[in-house]
Amino acid sequence: MLFMEIAIEKVVVGDFQTNCYIVTCKKTGESFVIDPGDEYGRIKSFIRGREKQPYFIVNTHGHADHIKDDGEFRLPVYIHRQDADCFRNPEKNLSAFFGTPLVLDIKPVLLEDGDTVKVGEVVFEVMHTPGHSPGSISLRSGGIVFTGDTLFNCGYGRTDFPGGDEEKLFDSIRTRLFVLPEETVIYPGHGPSSTIGAEKQYF
């Protein structure tokens, strides 16, 4: 049913090939953007070409390849409370390790586990799924879930960066994501989509 209510479009951006998603309520035409991590011009052109009207941004976590171009849109930015420092701390957002320190002047709207974000008539539940970063989240509505860098097609996020925790990551996957119906479609932060059922075979 949900697939009839929303449109999900993807623009792959930056050196790390981050999935930036534009999610639209088909009934109202309202949209929001997930993880505009680079190439603002391409994302803007994509949105304009499809006559979308984004109202806010949601970051699945605070690493630079997911937040870099947040400020270009001049829209409210949502992020989990535990990753809010990433906007001003190049070590926490990892940009310092790649020689291009990133500091953003953003005052985000802080999310907590169990919060909701709404686009048009579609409501997404915020699921705190820490491990890749302390404030990693997944966004779920009906039969879909945006998993950020927590769970990929045939894999999962790294935990060897500052703030990473392998035990927490695996716990998030097993207790928050793998309890969802197996037909739930996952939209990860990198790479192609998959389903919860398909990913269970790798654990």
DAVEN-V548743 format. One record per helix or strand. SS is the DSSP state (a for helix, b for strand). FROM is the first residue (numbers start at 0). TO is the last residue. If there is no record, write none. Layout:
BEGIN
SS	FROM	TO
SS	FROM	TO
END
This chain:
BEGIN
a	1	4
b	5	12
b	17	24
b	29	33
a	39	48
b	52	57
a	63	66
a	69	72
b	75	79
a	80	86
a	94	97
b	108	110
b	115	118
b	121	127
b	136	140
b	143	147
b	150	151
b	154	155
a	165	176
b	184	187
b	189	189
b	193	194
a	195	199
END
